[in-house]
Amino acid sequence: MQNRFEQIEAQLVTKIYKEFLVKFDGNKSKFAKASACSETTVRRVFLNKQRMTVDLLLRFCTALEIDVIELFKDIKK
């Protein structure tokens, strides 16, 4: 079951990363500031070296101005 959760998280990170590239033009520093977290955290999440907490997921969604519900649409079950 844990592996399934990791797969879902990987899909979410991919969707967040694509939105990040569009809305922040790949600028991790600006995205980190808008997300109220460190640039290191952003980089580690995007490289799949750090897991996302619910809090961090919500911060990323807020910075990207996307609804967390929309993010979960089309996630493969």
Helices and strands as residue ranges (DSSP letters): H 2-24, H 28-35, H 39-46, H 54-64, H 68-72
